Amino acid sequence: MERVIAVANQKGGVGKTTTAVQLAAFLAQHGHPTLLVDLDPQANATSSLGVERHALAGTVYEALLAPERTSAVVVPSVRPGLDLLPSTGILAGAEVELVTANQREFRLRMALGQLAERYAVVLIDCPPSLGLLTVNALVAARFVLVPIQCEYLPLEGLAQLVTTVDLVKRRLNPPLDVIGVVLTMFDARTRLALQVVQEVRRVFGARAFRTVIPRAVRLAEAPSHGQTIFEYDPSSRAATAYAELGRELLDRLGLPATCEPLAVAHDGSPSESRG
């Protein structure tokens, strides 16, 4: 599985889940069968897609403890071409249970190995920490995508994530690499945001995505409706930005945009722009 991407940052509130959900939806819309793995006990990726957590037959928790059960707990076709390996709050106990498990750092890799032939891309929404769940994601992944909020503190904490990625690369997963850094919640009115963009591009060079995601109310509203931004407000600046980021990601993965994106409402009907 050469296109497994961990969307990771130990700092919360940087647009990690939003980025994972929007990119997963974009890739699926463009003809690439995609799996979104919700590896965060907060289960925000699951609820962002309108999936009712109390109705789930199983979750990524069961997949980690019994990888052979992974296929049974995948929620198929949450959107056309997009499947979900969901999460609930019970996942918080997995880190404790995995401590004594055999091959504890490799459990997610084992789980995803059950699905190897199904998907062109797998996106893993990591928890906002550098614990055992995130290590599992980094061991299972070929690439890491790092969202960074355009503020000082998220930038300051980036070094810790890079150190963790390097450690996992050396000891557990040699092919692991950073596919890119994406700047989120950008507010062009502030000097600090502009400085953060400049600093990230100076440090990461070509690894920094050209696309910058703006701070947008519509983007924050969409999850409460169980919709992606392409469904909730497809003509918005945020939808345009995530589409541009999706095209950059396709290019870095060596995948074509095989069809024009179709914004579809959560009920399956054509979506109308909302303001």
C-alpha positions in Angstrom: 0.0 0.0 0.0 2.2 2.8 -1.3 -0.3 5.5 -0.9 -1.2 5.4 2.8 -1.0 8.9 4.3 -1.0 9.8 8.0 -2.4 13.3 8.5 -0.6 14.1 11.7 0.2 16.9 14.1 0.4 16.6 17.9 -1.1 20.0 18.3 -4.9 20.1 18.4 -7.0 22.6 16.5 -4.8 22.9 13.4 -7.3 21.7 10.9 -6.0 18.1 10.9 -9.4 16.3 10.8 -10.8 18.9 8.4 -7.9 18.4 6.0 -8.2 14.6 6.2 -11.9 14.6 5.5 -11.9 17.1 2.6 -8.9 15.4 0.9 -10.6 12.0 1.3 -13.8 13.4 -0.3 -11.8 15.1 -3.1 -9.8 12.0 -4.0 -13.0 9.8 -4.1 -14.7 12.4 -6.3 -11.8 12.2 -8.7 -12.2 8.5 -9.3 -9.7 7.1 -6.7 -11.2 4.6 -4.3 -10.3 6.0 -0.9 -10.4 4.8 2.7 -10.5 7.3 5.6 -9.3 5.9 8.9 -10.5 7.8 12.0 -7.7 7.0 14.5 -8.8 9.8 16.9 -10.8 8.9 20.0 -12.7 12.1 19.6 -14.1 10.6 16.4 -14.5 13.9 14.6 -13.8 12.5 11.2 -16.6 10.0 11.7 -19.2 12.6 12.8 -18.0 15.0 10.1 -19.3 12.6 7.5 -22.6 12.3 9.2 -22.0 8.7 10.4 -24.1 7.8 13.5 -21.6 6.4 16.0 -24.2 4.5 18.0 -25.2 2.5 15.0 -21.8 1.2 14.1 -21.2 -2.6 13.9 -17.6 -2.0 15.0 -14.7 0.5 14.8 -11.0 0.9 14.4 -10.7 -0.2 18.0 -11.7 -3.7 17.1 -9.4 -3.6 14.0 -6.4 -2.7 16.2 -7.1 -5.5 18.7 -8.1 -8.1 16.0 -6.7 -7.0 12.6 -8.4 -10.0 10.9 -11.8 -8.3 11.7 -11.0 -5.1 9.8 -13.1 -5.8 6.7 -16.1 -6.3 8.9 -16.0 -2.9 10.6 -15.3 -0.8 7.5 -18.4 1.4 6.7 -18.7 1.2 2.9 -19.7 4.1 0.6 -20.1 6.9 3.1 -19.8 8.8 -0.1 -19.3 7.4 -3.7 -15.8 5.9 -3.8 -15.2 6.7 -0.1 -15.2 4.1 2.7 -14.6 4.8 6.4 -12.9 2.9 9.2 -14.8 4.7 12.0 -14.0 5.6 15.6 -15.7 6.2 18.9 -14.6 7.3 22.3 -13.8 3.7 23.2 -10.6 4.0 21.2 -9.1 6.0 24.1 -8.7 2.6 25.9 -6.8 1.1 23.0 -3.5 2.7 23.9 -3.6 1.1 27.3 -4.5 -2.3 25.9 -1.9 -2.1 23.1 0.9 -1.6 25.5 1.1 -5.3 26.2 0.0 -6.5 22.8 2.2 -8.4 20.5 3.7 -6.1 17.8 1.9 -3.2 19.3 3.4 -0.6 16.9 2.3 -2.7 13.9 -1.4 -3.3 14.6 -2.8 -0.7 12.2 -0.4 -1.9 9.5 -1.7 -5.4 10.0 -5.3 -4.2 9.9 -4.8 -2.2 6.7 -3.1 -5.2 5.2 -6.4 -6.9 5.1 -7.7 -4.2 2.7 -4.6 -3.8 0.5 -6.4 -4.4 -2.9 -9.4 -2.2 -2.3 -8.1 1.4 -2.3 -5.9 3.7 -4.3 -5.4 5.9 -1.3 -5.7 5.5 2.5 -5.8 8.7 4.7 -5.4 8.3 8.4 -6.7 11.0 10.7 -4.3 10.8 13.7 -5.1 11.9 17.3 -3.5 15.2 18.5 -0.7 13.5 20.4 2.4 11.5 19.8 1.3 8.4 21.6 1.0 4.8 20.5 -2.0 5.4 18.2 0.0 8.0 16.2 3.0 5.7 16.2 0.7 3.0 14.7 -0.3 5.4 12.0 3.3 6.4 11.2 4.3 2.7 11.0 1.4 1.9 8.7 1.9 4.9 6.4 4.2 5.6 3.5 3.8 9.3 3.8 3.0 12.0 6.4 1.0 15.1 5.6 1.3 17.8 8.3 -1.3 20.6 8.7 0.0 23.7 10.4 -2.1 26.5 11.7 -0.8 29.9 10.7 0.2 30.9 14.2 3.3 30.8 16.3 2.7 27.9 18.8 1.8 25.3 16.1 5.0 26.2 14.3 7.0 25.9 17.5 5.7 22.4 18.1 6.5 21.2 14.6 10.1 20.2 15.6 8.8 17.6 18.0 6.7 16.0 15.2 9.6 15.9 12.8 11.7 14.2 15.5 9.1 11.6 16.0 8.7 11.0 12.3 12.5 10.6 12.0 12.6 8.2 14.9 9.9 6.0 13.4 11.6 6.1 10.1 14.9 4.9 11.5 13.6 2.2 13.8 10.2 0.9 12.5 9.3 2.2 9.0 12.3 3.1 6.7 10.2 4.2 3.7 8.3 6.8 5.7 8.6 10.3 4.3 6.9 13.7 4.7 4.8 14.3 1.5 4.0 17.8 2.4 3.2 20.5 4.9 -0.1 22.4 4.4 -0.8 25.8 6.0 -4.3 26.1 7.4 -6.5 28.8 9.0 -4.7 31.5 7.1 -5.8 35.1 7.8 -4.2 37.5 5.3 -5.0 40.4 7.6 -2.4 39.4 10.2 1.3 39.9 9.8 2.0 36.8 11.9 0.1 34.5 9.4 2.3 35.9 6.6 5.4 35.3 8.7 4.5 31.7 9.4 3.9 31.0 5.7 7.3 32.5 4.9 9.0 30.5 7.7 7.4 27.2 6.7 8.3 27.7 3.1 11.9 28.6 4.1 12.3 25.5 6.2 10.4 22.9 4.1 11.0 24.3 0.6 9.2 22.3 -2.0 7.6 20.1 0.6 5.4 23.0 1.6 2.2 22.8 -0.5 1.6 25.9 -2.6 -2.1 26.0 -1.6 -2.9 27.8 1.7 -6.2 27.0 3.4 -8.0 30.2 4.5 -9.8 30.6 7.8 -13.5 30.2 6.9 -16.8 30.1 8.8 -18.3 27.8 6.2 -15.6 25.3 6.8 -16.3 25.2 10.5 -20.0 24.9 9.9 -19.9 21.9 7.5 -19.2 19.1 10.1 -22.2 20.1 12.1 -24.3 19.2 9.1 -22.4 16.0 8.4 -21.1 17.3 5.2 -17.9 18.1 3.4 -17.2 21.6 2.3 -17.7 20.4 -1.3 -21.3 19.5 -0.3 -22.0 22.3 2.1 -20.7 25.2 0.1 -19.0 24.1 -3.1 -18.4 27.7 -4.4 -16.7 28.9 -1.2 -13.1 29.9 -0.9 -12.5 27.0 1.3 -13.9 24.5 -1.2 -11.7 26.0 -3.9 -8.6 25.9 -1.7 -9.1 22.2 -0.7 -9.7 21.3 -4.4 -6.4 23.0 -5.3 -4.7 21.1 -2.4 -6.3 17.9 -3.6 -4.9 18.4 -7.1 -1.4 19.1 -5.6 -1.7 15.9 -3.6 -2.7 13.9 -6.7 0.3 15.2 -8.5 2.7 14.2 -5.7 1.1 10.8 -5.5 1.4 10.4 -9.3 -2.3 9.9 -9.7 -4.5 11.6 -12.4 -7.6 13.6 -11.8 -9.8 11.2 -13.8 -13.0 13.1 -13.7 -14.4 16.6 -12.9 -15.5 16.9 -9.3 -19.2 16.6 -8.7 -20.6 18.3 -5.5 -23.3 16.1 -4.1 -25.4 16.8 -1.1 -25.4 14.4 1.8 -28.9 13.1 0.7 -27.5 12.3 -2.7 -29.1 15.3 -4.5 -27.1 18.0 -6.3 -25.8 20.5 -3.8 -26.5 24.2 -4.1 -24.1 26.9 -3.0 -25.1 28.5 0.3 -24.0 32.1 0.3 
